[in-house]
Amino acid sequence: METPRTSASTTTAPVATGRTMTHEHLPWRGRRRAPLPGRPSCLSPAASATCSSRSISLSGPCKSSVVVAVQGTLVASPDRSDWSDKDRRHWIVFRSVDKLAVNGGGGVDGNGERWWPYSCKINKALPCKEAPTALSFHFCTNLTVENLKIVNSQQIHMPIEDCNNVQLARLSIKASGKSPNTDVIHIIRSTDVQVTNCKIKTGNDCMSIENGTHNLHVSKVVCGPGHGISIGILGDDNSRAEVSGITIDTVQLYGTTNGARIKTYQGGSGYAKDITFQNMIMDNVKNPIIIDQNYCDKAKPCKEQGSAVVVSNVVFKNIRGTTITKDAIKLNCSKSAPCNGVTLQNIDLKMEGGKGPTESNCQNVKWRKSGNVLPQPCNARN
């Protein structure tokens, strides 16, 4: 495992094998080819320490399982020039490590306040550039990340990319509600992922679930502020997307832009199927239930196209709470590839403060109702 560089001062930290290491001798310092005896473990920084660093890359394969325990606080360098234009994507990144566990109860601080003012989302006169992600995992198998506090990532907080058999638990992840492009848990091309007992506050999606995600189970997550739980974006730039076997269960959303959302561009292909949003509480949410197959986040309006990612077998079940807009249910599906097999079951969504009735708005969707559904779904004029 290796690290290209870091600006941390020396701190002393015990490791799980009973030895003591300074930060200068932790396994992620320099190049280490020989395996440590037993299960390699490192702890950095110490519980009372704060460690400032530039980019850190830890790459496998490793000859045994690895534990990285963070008990103090890792803080990204406040100097934006520490990241070159050639590699601005990452701050801390793990690649190709099997049986990796990252835990310890400590903190990861991306110093995002130094980056956000330079985002084209904040200042439209500026060009759009990438900024580092806080804690990234690529091509990892049998991964566990738990009991960490992550704050103020420069952009996405925790991408899970091309990973298999992942457990994320007991994470507290926070950024300003106005922070740009700070999706929290971003899952793409990954299978067999479980997310549980997480508290999230951010300026973008609390969770974004993208192409290649299969067999994902999310439970006991609290989100807000933020943009909610989103499947997508899918099908952008006429791409193919495949997403299936998604269960979002026992989630609370407070003051978010969206609640349970699926979003796709026109012009894509593939599928998003076998998706369940259930046992959700909405509090002051703008769009509690939304499928948008005409999503567009481009500088110019998106043209109507003749293909789309097919959305099917979607269940919205046991969802209740309040909304700040009348259209509590929005099913805006594609003319060329209508949504089918959408079930609305036991829904109770009311206007915040009792400010009149809620409504539904639906286009190009085959749906069915089960139990009591408020507002009445998709009436004849839809």
HUFEN-V541507 format. One record per run of one state. SS is the DSSP state (hx for helix, st for strand, lp for the rest). FROM is the first residue (numbers start at 1). TO is the last residue. If there is no record, write none. Layout:
SS	FROM	TO
SS	FROM	TO
//
This chain:
lp	1	1
st	2	2
lp	3	11
st	12	14
lp	15	19
st	20	22
hx	23	25
lp	26	30
st	31	31
lp	32	39
st	40	43
lp	44	49
st	50	53
lp	54	55
st	56	59
lp	60	65
st	66	69
lp	70	72
st	73	76
lp	77	79
hx	80	82
lp	83	89
st	90	95
lp	96	97
st	98	98
lp	99	99
st	100	103
lp	104	106
st	107	109
lp	110	112
hx	113	116
lp	117	132
st	133	138
lp	139	140
st	141	151
lp	152	157
st	158	161
lp	162	163
st	164	174
lp	175	184
st	185	188
lp	189	190
st	191	201
lp	202	206
st	207	209
lp	210	213
st	214	223
lp	224	228
st	229	234
lp	235	235
hx	236	238
lp	239	239
st	240	254
lp	255	257
st	258	264
lp	265	265
st	266	266
lp	267	268
st	269	285
lp	286	286
st	287	292
lp	293	307
st	308	308
lp	309	309
st	310	323
lp	324	326
st	327	332
lp	333	338
st	339	351
hx	352	354
lp	355	358
st	359	363
lp	364	364
st	365	374
lp	375	382
//
